[in-house]
């Protein structure tokens, strides 16, 4: 939480995990793209922007299947 004068602005860390693959389909790198965002909607807009930017750079973007886990790490 950041304090600006007498007003408080609440932000939460928003991120996108990107895994890069080579032509053979083997993972070669992972990167986090992160930003502080004030709302879930703003976070989703940020994530959409990261995906759009990757596409503009020529990457093919696919969403990974979501696996439910109770792992705390």
TORGUKOL-259147 format. One record per residue: residue number from 1; residue in three letters; x, y, z of N, C-alpha, C in turn. Coordinates in nm, 4 decimals. Last residue first. Layout:
BEGIN
(NUM,'ala',(X,Y,Z),(X,Y,Z),(X,Y,Z))
...
***
This chain:
BEGIN
(73,'unk',(0.3722,-2.3355,-0.2562),(0.4932,-2.2732,-0.3096),(0.4714,-2.2279,-0.4491))
(72,'unk',(0.1486,-2.4753,-0.1853),(0.1623,-2.3400,-0.1312),(0.2861,-2.2693,-0.1828))
(71,'unk',(-0.0582,-2.6651,-0.3886),(0.0804,-2.6403,-0.3495),(0.0939,-2.4957,-0.3026))
(70,'unk',(-0.2909,-2.7381,-0.4943),(-0.2980,-2.6857,-0.3579),(-0.1584,-2.6629,-0.3019))
(69,'unk',(-0.3898,-2.6662,-0.8276),(-0.2919,-2.7199,-0.7341),(-0.3152,-2.6596,-0.5966))
(68,'unk',(-0.5141,-2.7143,-1.1486),(-0.5456,-2.6768,-1.0111),(-0.4469,-2.7455,-0.9182))
(67,'unk',(-0.3908,-2.5887,-1.4435),(-0.3923,-2.7042,-1.3552),(-0.4172,-2.6560,-1.2133))
(66,'unk',(-0.4838,-2.4713,-1.7535),(-0.4772,-2.4391,-1.6106),(-0.4874,-2.5679,-1.5309))
(65,'unk',(-0.2840,-2.4792,-2.0434),(-0.3970,-2.5329,-1.9680),(-0.3769,-2.5047,-1.8193))
(64,'unk',(-0.1622,-2.1655,-2.1667),(-0.1363,-2.2987,-2.1111),(-0.2620,-2.3489,-2.0418))
(63,'unk',(-0.2361,-1.9981,-2.4634),(-0.2564,-2.0070,-2.3190),(-0.2349,-2.1507,-2.2749))
(62,'unk',(-0.0004,-1.8883,-2.6986),(-0.1009,-1.9879,-2.6625),(-0.1135,-1.9886,-2.5111))
(61,'unk',(0.1284,-1.6907,-2.9504),(0.0888,-1.6947,-2.8095),(-0.0224,-1.7975,-2.7917))
(60,'unk',(0.4118,-1.6487,-3.1390),(0.2810,-1.7145,-3.1365),(0.2458,-1.7330,-2.9890))
(59,'unk',(0.5779,-1.3349,-3.1907),(0.5623,-1.4602,-3.1165),(0.4219,-1.5164,-3.1358))
(58,'unk',(0.6074,-1.0868,-3.3079),(0.6139,-1.2050,-3.3932),(0.6019,-1.3377,-3.3213))
(57,'unk',(0.5609,-0.8615,-3.1680),(0.7017,-0.8968,-3.1871),(0.7184,-1.0246,-3.2696))
(56,'unk',(0.2880,-0.8718,-3.1452),(0.3460,-0.7707,-3.2348),(0.4924,-0.8006,-3.2642))
(55,'unk',(0.2724,-1.0684,-2.9454),(0.2244,-1.0985,-3.0806),(0.2823,-1.0003,-3.1820))
(54,'unk',(0.3711,-0.9203,-2.7290),(0.4437,-1.0398,-2.7738),(0.4025,-1.0777,-2.9163))
(53,'unk',(0.1663,-0.7286,-2.7109),(0.3030,-0.6869,-2.7429),(0.3865,-0.8056,-2.7922))
(52,'unk',(-0.0517,-0.8867,-2.6360),(-0.0554,-0.8144,-2.7635),(0.0846,-0.7724,-2.8063))
(51,'unk',(0.0393,-0.9690,-2.3817),(0.0148,-1.0675,-2.4871),(0.0145,-1.0008,-2.6236))
(50,'unk',(0.0455,-0.7228,-2.2494),(0.1686,-0.8028,-2.2608),(0.1539,-0.9032,-2.3749))
(49,'unk',(-0.2272,-0.6532,-2.2655),(-0.1260,-0.5709,-2.3317),(0.0055,-0.6450,-2.3500))
(48,'unk',(-0.3442,-0.8455,-2.1036),(-0.3795,-0.8420,-2.2461),(-0.2770,-0.7616,-2.3252))
(47,'unk',(-0.2320,-0.7609,-1.8589),(-0.1985,-0.8922,-1.9137),(-0.2293,-0.8989,-2.0635))
(46,'unk',(-0.3596,-0.5091,-1.8320),(-0.2139,-0.5177,-1.8398),(-0.1720,-0.6500,-1.9040))
(45,'unk',(-0.6239,-0.5984,-1.8121),(-0.5861,-0.5109,-1.9228),(-0.4350,-0.5133,-1.9422))
(44,'unk',(-0.6062,-0.7372,-1.5720),(-0.6392,-0.8104,-1.6937),(-0.6045,-0.7287,-1.8177))
(43,'unk',(-0.5511,-0.5208,-1.4015),(-0.4544,-0.6302,-1.4150),(-0.4800,-0.7072,-1.5441))
(42,'unk',(-0.7859,-0.3769,-1.4206),(-0.6613,-0.3149,-1.4669),(-0.5537,-0.4208,-1.4876))
(41,'unk',(-0.9597,-0.5634,-1.3021),(-0.9803,-0.5225,-1.4419),(-0.8538,-0.4598,-1.4994))
(40,'unk',(-0.8589,-0.5690,-1.0413),(-0.8514,-0.6894,-1.1237),(-0.8671,-0.6539,-1.2715))
(39,'unk',(-0.6731,-0.2647,-0.9685),(-0.7936,-0.3479,-0.9723),(-0.7689,-0.4728,-1.0565))
(38,'unk',(-0.4213,-0.1386,-0.9693),(-0.5159,-0.1093,-0.8613),(-0.6376,-0.2014,-0.8564))
(37,'unk',(-0.1013,-0.2975,-1.0101),(-0.2288,-0.2545,-1.0672),(-0.3311,-0.2364,-0.9553))
(36,'unk',(0.2374,-0.3219,-1.0859),(0.1405,-0.2944,-0.9800),(0.0139,-0.2395,-1.0444))
(35,'unk',(0.3594,-0.5835,-1.2939),(0.3237,-0.4433,-1.2782),(0.2286,-0.4312,-1.1599))
(34,'unk',(0.5698,-0.8113,-1.4799),(0.4901,-0.7699,-1.3644),(0.4665,-0.6201,-1.3628))
(33,'unk',(0.6494,-1.0979,-1.6385),(0.6220,-0.9576,-1.6688),(0.5283,-0.9111,-1.5581))
(32,'unk',(0.8895,-1.3464,-1.6072),(0.7746,-1.2814,-1.5444),(0.7670,-1.1397,-1.5974))
(31,'unk',(0.9972,-1.6003,-1.8312),(1.0079,-1.4631,-1.7805),(0.8773,-1.4216,-1.7162))
(30,'unk',(1.1942,-1.8755,-1.9299),(1.0720,-1.8265,-1.8665),(1.0973,-1.6868,-1.8153))
(29,'unk',(1.3197,-2.0705,-2.2047),(1.3311,-1.9569,-2.1120),(1.1943,-1.9291,-2.0515))
(28,'unk',(1.2748,-2.2998,-2.3521),(1.4103,-2.2436,-2.3504),(1.4283,-2.1335,-2.2465))
(27,'unk',(1.1036,-2.6059,-2.4034),(1.1103,-2.4767,-2.3350),(1.2548,-2.4282,-2.3263))
(26,'unk',(1.0700,-2.7429,-2.7302),(1.1342,-2.7522,-2.5992),(1.1373,-2.6148,-2.5332))
(25,'unk',(0.9809,-2.7379,-2.9889),(0.8813,-2.7432,-2.8825),(0.9385,-2.7572,-2.7438))
(24,'unk',(1.1582,-2.6937,-3.1869),(1.1305,-2.8342,-3.1557),(1.0257,-2.8497,-3.0459))
(23,'unk',(1.1915,-2.4198,-3.1826),(1.1161,-2.4788,-3.2935),(1.0798,-2.6251,-3.2690))
(22,'unk',(1.1536,-2.3384,-2.8264),(1.2252,-2.3388,-2.9544),(1.1396,-2.4092,-3.0602))
(21,'unk',(0.9537,-2.1238,-2.6188),(0.9866,-2.2560,-2.6708),(1.0653,-2.2419,-2.8003))
(20,'unk',(0.9069,-1.9438,-2.3164),(0.9483,-1.9422,-2.4564),(0.9911,-2.0829,-2.4967))
(19,'unk',(0.6535,-1.8529,-2.1032),(0.7521,-1.9566,-2.1321),(0.7800,-1.9539,-2.2816))
(18,'unk',(0.5597,-1.6017,-1.8856),(0.5747,-1.6381,-2.0266),(0.6851,-1.7423,-2.0385))
(17,'unk',(0.3297,-1.4957,-1.6573),(0.4450,-1.5840,-1.6732),(0.4481,-1.6285,-1.8187))
(16,'unk',(0.2326,-1.1834,-1.5575),(0.2138,-1.2823,-1.6630),(0.3421,-1.3646,-1.6685))
(15,'unk',(0.0819,-1.0075,-1.2763),(0.1879,-1.0620,-1.3593),(0.1416,-1.1593,-1.4651))
(14,'unk',(0.0551,-0.7614,-1.0275),(-0.0107,-0.8318,-1.1368),(0.0986,-0.8873,-1.2263))
(13,'unk',(0.0285,-0.6655,-0.6959),(0.1175,-0.7103,-0.8016),(0.0390,-0.7945,-0.9014))
(12,'unk',(-0.1950,-0.4011,-0.6186),(-0.1527,-0.5395,-0.6038),(-0.0645,-0.5760,-0.7218))
(11,'unk',(-0.2582,-0.1053,-0.4279),(-0.2220,-0.1728,-0.5524),(-0.1811,-0.3160,-0.5207))
(10,'unk',(-0.4301,0.1620,-0.2946),(-0.4007,0.0204,-0.2803),(-0.3712,-0.0389,-0.4174))
(9,'unk',(-0.3530,0.4647,-0.1676),(-0.3782,0.3974,-0.2945),(-0.3365,0.2519,-0.2772))
(8,'unk',(-0.4803,0.7046,0.0533),(-0.4095,0.5789,0.0358),(-0.4502,0.5171,-0.0974))
(7,'unk',(-0.4287,1.0483,0.1273),(-0.5025,0.9438,0.0561),(-0.4160,0.8184,0.0442))
(6,'unk',(-0.2693,1.2379,0.2342),(-0.3667,1.1785,0.3245),(-0.4478,1.0678,0.2567))
(5,'unk',(0.0156,1.1594,0.0537),(-0.0490,1.2612,0.1357),(-0.1425,1.1941,0.2333))
(4,'unk',(-0.0069,0.8539,-0.0349),(0.0179,0.9796,-0.1057),(-0.0567,1.0890,-0.0305))
(3,'unk',(0.1208,0.5416,0.0321),(0.0519,0.6561,0.0896),(0.0921,0.7816,0.0146))
(2,'unk',(0.0610,0.2151,-0.0889),(0.1376,0.3385,-0.0967),(0.0552,0.4515,-0.0364))
(1,'unk',(0.0842,-0.1162,0.0000),(0.0000,0.0000,0.0000),(0.0896,0.1237,0.0000))
***
